[in-house]
Amino acid sequence: MEDISVLICDDSALMRNLISHAIDGTEGLSVVGKAMNGQFLIEKLPLVKPDVIILDIEMPVMTGVEFLRWRKQNRVDVPVIILSSIAEKGAAVTMECLELGAADFITKPNGSVSADISSVSDRLIELIASYGGAYARRHGKIVRGSDFYASLASDRAVTRKLTAAMGEEKAKAFLADEKEKQAAKPASVFATPTPKEPAVIEPLRKPGKIEVIAIGISTGGPNALRDVFKMIDPHLKQPVLVVQHMPAGFTKEFANSLDKICALSVKEAEDGEPIEGGKVYIAPGNYHIYVEQTPLGKKMLRLSQEPQRNGHRPSADVLFESVAKVYQNRALGVIMTGMGKDGAVELAEMRKQGAWTLGQDEASAIVYGMPKVAYELGGVQKQVSLEKMADEISKLARENG
């Protein structure tokens, strides 16, 4: 098994070291180089040949944005994850980076000199494993899959909760004891499970006229959604509701960036606004989005800050649950690339109610997590590649509108 190799570019030596520590402390990942600005990064690229780049935005000599322009002009395909304090204040700059080809982004905690990288390390590792892992596999490397890193993130979350409840020493002792018990189990317990056959769902009613389209997506989503919405039918009549896992402060600019390339109107959703056909509504960061029907039968969008579901707010499950309840068989549910299982259970519920459903296929998903679980639960009628997703959504909406 080979490591996913990472090249870090940040003008802060402290931040380079903190990120390196988080990466090198994770099984299956290794730092192969560091650079203090974009020019040094260009010089190091052919020497270390990374699977993924971690890139600061604001640097002397050559900024992150300037590097991304160079990368695009020179057709460099190594995925880039933006990590910068400016992203907290400059969401527009972050969206420009995505438009220039950056894969995804994460914000530095509490400014560029913060030592608290641990607060974002799980998300950072998830992005490195997802984008770097996909790139490494395309280039013939054998690396650990997203399931390994999802399990690792879960273990770390459990460790944090136990430490908070029991104290560090007791938590360590408890976890060591549990590890010893697991090691004593028969080897067959740890055997790689065979792929699951999808469950069979018998819908309560036949699929009907599509009145709304609901999309749930996570890791790999920013660029996947750009691909979908730049190709979507400009005459689409139905409203499109989207949950993309994204931090607060970025979704408005993300909606604006999609609006530039989409023939439909794209906006960040607002609480209490009526749902209009031919518009795309993006769930705001840190808010669940759901559909509510008024006593007069009109439908509106509602936002809430109820607890996270599946570790997320917004959660695709919350959106899909409301669509299944309000629209029943008069909806199209779509689940796309993302780590974990958010949206899977309630997409299956949408299918049970008679809704049309699509799932992104394994070959085109950066992370075949959410769509995989949904497929195994029987919630996916048809698996579709990212390349064909816009056409498939448009066709179903047109033929059943």
N, C-alpha and C positions, 0 to 999 in steps of 0.2 A: 504494500500500500504506500503510495507516494503522498507527500505533503502538498497542500495548496500554497503556492508561493506568493508573498505579498511584498510590494514595494511602497514605502511610505514617503510622501512628499509634504513637508510642513516646515515653515521657517522657524518654528519654536523647537529647540533641542529638547526641552522638557516634554512637550507633547509627543515628539517622535519617540522618546524613550517610554513614555506611558503607554502609547499605543503598541509599541513593540512588546512590552511586558505582557499586555493583555493577549496579544496574538501568540507569542511564543509559549505562553502558559496554557494554550489550548491544543489538545491532541489533534494532529492532522493539519495544522497550520504552521507556517514558518515565515519569518521576515528574511527576505533575501537582499534587501537594500534599502537605503534611506537617502533622501535628497532634501535640500533646504529651499529649493525653488524649482520652477518649471524647467529652466535651462539645464540644471544638473539632472533633473529627471529624464530629459531627452537623452542626455549622454549615457545614463545608466541603463536605459531600457534594453538596448541590444546586448548588454553585458550580463544582465541577471535574468532576463526573459521571465517576468512575473506573470502570474495567472490573474492578478487583480492589482489595481493601484488605489491607494488611499490618498486623496488629494485635498490639500488646503486651498482656499480660494484666494485670500489676500496675502501675497508674498512679494518680496522685492525681486528685481531683475525680470522675472516672468511670473505673472499671476496664474492662478488656476484656470481662469477663463481663457487667457492667452494660450495656455498649454492645450486646452480642449480645442481651440481653433486650429492649432498646429496638428493635433491628433486627427482631426477631421480632414484637413487638407492632405495629410500623409497616409490616410486610410489605416491608421493603427486600430486594431480591433480589441486590444486588451481592455476589459471593462474597468470603469473608473467610478469609485464611490467618493462623493464629496463629504469632507469632514471639516467643518469650519465654524468658528464663532460668528462670523458675519452672516451666516445663514439664518440665525435667530432674528437679526435686524433687517436682513436683506433677502426676503423670500423671493423677490423678483430676480435677484442675481442667481439664486439657486435654480429657479425655473429656466433661466438663460442657460445654465450649465446642462440641465436636462435636454434642452432644445439642441445644444451643441453635441449631445451624445453621451453625457454622463449617465450611468446606469441607475443610480439612486443617491440618496444623501442621508446624513445623520448629523445632528448638531453637537458641538462640543458643550459639555455641561459647564454652566457658570463662567463662561469666558475662556479665552485661549490659554490662560496660565493655570487653569484649575487642575488640581491633582486628583479630582474625583472622576476619573474616566470610568470607574466601576459602574457608575449609574447608567452608562450607555453601552457598556461592554457586551452585554448579551445581544443587543440589536446589531452592534458592529460585527460580532462574530457571525450572526445569522446572515448578514449581507455578504460578508467575505466568503462564507461557505457556499452561499447560493450562487452569486455571480462568478466568483473565482472557481468554484467547483464545476459549474457548467462550462466555463471556458477551458479548464484543464481537461475535462472529459472529451470535449470536441477535438482537442489536440493530442489525444491518445494516452493521457495519464489515467492511472487507476487511483481514484481518491475516494474518501468517505462520502456517503450520500447525505442528503438533507435530513433523513430520518435520524441519523446519528447525532447531528447538531441540534435537532429539535429535542431529542431526549436529553442531551447535555444541558440545554437551556432549562428544561424542566427540572433536572437535578439541581442546578444552581439556584433556581427559584425555591425549591424545597429547602436547600441548605440555608438560604437567607431567612426563610420563615422560622426554621428550627432554631437558628442562632438568635433571632429576635425573641423567641419564646423561652428558650432554655439557657441561653448564654453560649459563648463560643466553645468552651471546653466540653460541656455536656453534649452539645450538638455534634461535635467531632467524635466523641465516644459513641454516641447513638448511631451515627452514620457508619462508623467503622464496624460496629457490631452487625448492622444490617448488611454491609458488604460481605462480611464473613459468612453470614447465613446464606446469602445468594450464591457465593462461591461453592458452598457445600451441596447445592442442589445438583441433580443429575444433569449431565451435559445436554440431554435432549431438550431441557427447558430453554436452553439458549440457542437452539438450532434456528436457522433463518426460516421464518414462516413462509409457507407457499403463498403465492398471490391469491387474494380472496376473489371468489366469484361474486359478482354483484348481487345484492339482495333483490328480490322481485317485489315490486310495489304494484298493487292493483288499485289504480286511481278510482276515487269515488264517483267521478264523472268524466266524460270525454273532454279533451281540450277544446276550449271555446275561442271566441274572438279575443285577440290580444289587445288589452286596453292599457297595459303598462309593461315596461321592461325594467327588471331589477338586476344589477350587476354587483357581485362581490369579488374583491381582488386584493392582493397584498403584495408580498415581495415579488418584484419584477413588474409590478403594475404600472408605474408611471409611464414607461415607454410602451408597454403593451396597450394601454389605453390610448396613447397617441396613435398607434398603428390602427386601432379600431375606429376611432372617431374621425380620423382624416379620410377614412374610406366608407363611412356609414352613409346610407341612402339619404341624400339631402331632402327628400320628400317624406321622410319618416313621420308618421302621424302621431305615434305614441310618445308619451313622456318616458324618459330614461332616468332611473334613480341609481346612483353609484355610491357604493362604500369602498373607498380606497384607504387602507390603513396609512395614515399620514399624520404627523404632529400638528397641534394647533398652531395657527399663524401661517400655514403654508397652503391650505386648501383653496383659499380665495385666489391666490396667484396661480395655483395649479389650474383652477377652473378658467382663469383668464388665458393661460397659455394654451389650453385645449380649445378655447373659443376662437383663437386665431387660426386654427387649422381645421376646424369642424364646420361644416355647412349649417349645422343646427346651432341654436343658441345654448351656450354652456355657462352655468353660474353656480356659485356656492349656495346651497339650500338655506332657506330662512324659516324660522319657526312660524307656523300658521299661514304660510302662503299657499294659495290654491295650486294644484298640479295642472299644468297646461301641456297639451300635446305638442310634440315637435321640439321640446326643450329637454336639456340634460341638466340634472341637478346633482351636484357633488356634495356628499356629507361633510360638514365642517369637522376639522380636527378636534378631538376630545368631546364630540357630541354624537350620541346615537341619532339615527334618522329613522322615522317610521311613518306609515300612512295611517291617517285617521279619517273616518267617514262621519260627516255631520248628520244630524237628524233629518236634514232635507236631502240626503243622498250625495252631497258633494264631497269630494275628497281633497284633503289638504296634507301638507307635510308638517310633521312635528319633530322637534328636537328635544333631547333629554340628556341629563348627565347622571342617569341611573348607573349603578356599578358596571364595571367592565364585564363583558361576556366573552368567554374564551380568551381572556387576557387582552381584549381590545375594546376601545371606545373611540370611533364608531365600530360597531360589530355588524358583519353581514347577516348573522343570525337574527338580530333584532329587526333589520329591514325585511328579510325574507319571511319572518314570522308574521309581520303585519300584512305583507302582500298576500300571503296564503289565507289570512283571515278575511281581508277586505275584498280581494279580487277572486279568490278561489281558482277556478279554471280559466280565468280571463287574463292570464299573465304569462310572461316569459321570464324565467329565471336563468341567470348565467353566472357560473362560477369559474374563476380563472386563477392564474398562477398565484401561489402563496404558500408559506410554511404553516403547518398546523392544520386545524380542522374548522376554523370559523366559517360559517355559512353552510356547512355540509348537512347538518341535521335538519335545518329549516328548509333547505332546498329540497330535501327528501319529503318534507311536509308539503311544500308547494306541489311536488309531483303527485303526492297522495290526493291533494285537492283537485287534481286534473290539469295543473298548469303545464305549459311547455317548458322544457329545461335543456340547457346546453352546458357542457363542461369542456374546458381547454384540455387538449390531449397532452400526454406525457412528453412527446418528442419536442413540442414547441414551448413548454412551460419552463421558466427559469427554475421554479420549484413545483414539482408535482405533488403537493401536499393537500391543500384544500380541495382541488378537483378530484384527487384520488379518493379521499375519504367520501366525498359526495357520490362518486361513482360506485364505490363499494357498498354504500348504503342504499343503492338503487335510485338515487335522486337524479341521475343524469340520463336523459333520453338518448342523447347523441354526443359523442366526443368530437371536437373540432379543433383543427390547428389554428394558431394565432393568425396565420396568413389568410385563412378563410372565414375567420370569426365575424368580421363586419358583413360579409356577403350573406352568411347564414342567418345572422340576426335580421338583416334587412329583408331577406327573402321570407322568413317566417312572419315578420311583422306585416309585410306587404300582402302575402297570401291569406293571412288570417286577421286582417285589420278591419 
